[in-house]
Amino acid sequence: MAVPSSCSCLPRVFNANSSFECRSDPDFSGASVGDKPRIGSTRRVTAASFCTGGGIGGAGLSSLIFRFPPNFVRQLSVKARRNCSNIGVAQIVAASWSNGPASGSPSSAAAAAAQAAAASAATTVPVSNDVTVVDGCTDNDSVQIGGSDNSKTSFLSSDGSITVHAGERLGRGIVTDAITTPVVNTSAYFFKKTQELIDFKEKRSQSFEYGRYGNPTTVVAEEKISALEGAESTLIMASGMCASTVMLMALVPAGGHLVTTTDCYRKTRIFIETILPKMGISATVIDPADVDGLEAALNKHKVSLFFTESPTNPFLRCVDIEKVSKLCHSKGALVCIDGTFATPLNQKALALGADLVLHSATKFIGGHNDVLAGCISGSEKLVTEIRTLHHILGGTLNPNAAYLIIRGMKTLHLRVQQQNSTALRMAKILEAHPRVKRVYYPGLPSHPEHEIAKQQMTGFGGVVSFEVDGDLMTTIKFVDALKIPYIAPSFGGCESIVDQPAIMSYWDLSQAERHKYGIEDNLVRFSFGVEDFEDLKADVLQALETI
C-alpha cells in the first residue's frame, strides 16, 4: 500500500526522533502544571519499550498522549494492524511502517524538542531504584499503563456524571486520546527481558501477565463501578452467577455456615443447597424481614457470611441493610448484598454498612440485553480474597464484553430514571385494576418493606411483580396478549421483558413444590424498559382486557 508523501519522512519505528504530535494529559486536580508529578496506579503495567535510552527519555514521556499522523493505521503493515488493532500505544509503537525504511530524516526541530522535553523531565522528576511510577514510566524503562484516580471525582456532583466519566475522563490505563475506551484483545502480556519477568515475580514491578488475571479494558469497567458504589475495589466476572459462587466459596470456609433468605434467585438457592454442602458448608434460610431469625442463627452458629438480595427476586422484598450489617458485624460475620434489582443508583449498600455489594451486570448495569457479566465491589482486602480464587477458577470477562458494560453504563442514570418512573406508575395502575389480585413493588405503601425501601433507596427499580386474577392458563393468555415486552428470563434492559416464573424458572417442579417457594401459577414478573410510558400502559391494559 502506498504511503502519502507527507509521511515519507517517518521512520520505521518510533524513537526519539519521531515527528508525531503530543499534547498534555488533561489534569483535573486543580494543581498548576509543574507542581508535582502525577503518581499513577501500579496495578496495570505493560512491557512496551519506548522509555529506553534509544527512545524518548525516561519520565518525561508518559504525561503525553500521542497524536499519530492521519491514516496511521492504514500505513501499518497488514501483520502490524492485525496485531495492534485497538491495543493502543503499548503495542503500536513496535509496529513497522509498510513502506519500508524511512527515506529521509525527521526535522531537527522536532528531535530537539523531544530531547529537550526528556531532559527537562529528567531534571524535574528524579528516578530512583524502586518501582514507584511517575507519570506512567517506571525506572526499569517500561511503559506504565496507569490507572485512573477516582479521588478526582469530587468535581462530579452526581451519579449520572460518574457513570459517564469515571475510569475514563479522569485518566485510564490505556494510553490514547480516543474518547471511548479501546478494546484490548490479548490473551497474555509480554516482558522485554527475563530480568523484567524476575522483577515481576519478585514483586518489584507489576503486570497483568496473563489474560485471566486482568485486562486494561476490563479495569476501566471495574473502576467505573467502584466510583459509583463508593468502593475501594471491584472485580468483574463472566456472569452474575460466577460472581455469586466465587464470592461464596472464597469467603465461607469449608465446614462454615452462612445465612441467606427465602426469596432469591433460584440458581443461587440451588448452589447453596446442593453444591456448598459438598464442602461441608451449611446454611440457615430466613425470611428477609426476620431479624430475630438472623440473630438466632448468629448466636447458634459461627456464621461467616449473611448473603441476600435486596430487593429480592421475584417478590422484591427488602432487607434493612443498616440494621443487619450492625447485627452481623457485632457477631463477626460479613454482609454481602446482591443489589441487582436496585442498581447502584437507587441503593448504596456499602454506605449503609454492607461489606460487599454484588450485581448481575447483565441486567441494569449493562442495560441493553446484549452482554453477560457480574461484579463484586467492596474493600480492597475482601475483593482481593475473591480475586485470588477467581484467578484459579477462571470465569474471566471477555474485554469485548467489558466494553459493552462501559458503553451501557454511560446511559445508566437515564435508563434507570425512566424505568423507576414507569414501574412506579404502572404498579399503581395494576394495584387498582380489578383483574390483578396483588402487586409486589417496594414503592407501594402496601409492600411489607415499603418504609425500609423509602429509607435506603432513592428509587424503587424497574421491575414489578404481580398476580393476575386467574389460573395458569389465564395468566398465559395475558402474557401472550402483550405486544411490547419480550417473553424472556432477564430484566433491566432497554426492551421490556415479561415472564411467568412458574414456567420460566420453576416448570421442572410440581405445583405443590412451587407453592412452597411462594411461586403461584398466576405470578407475573414485568421488567419495564425505556419505551414510552403511555405505550406500555396501553399495552398492559389491553392485555388485561383479554382475560
Disulfide bonds with the S-S distance in Angstrom:
Cys51-Cys137 2.43
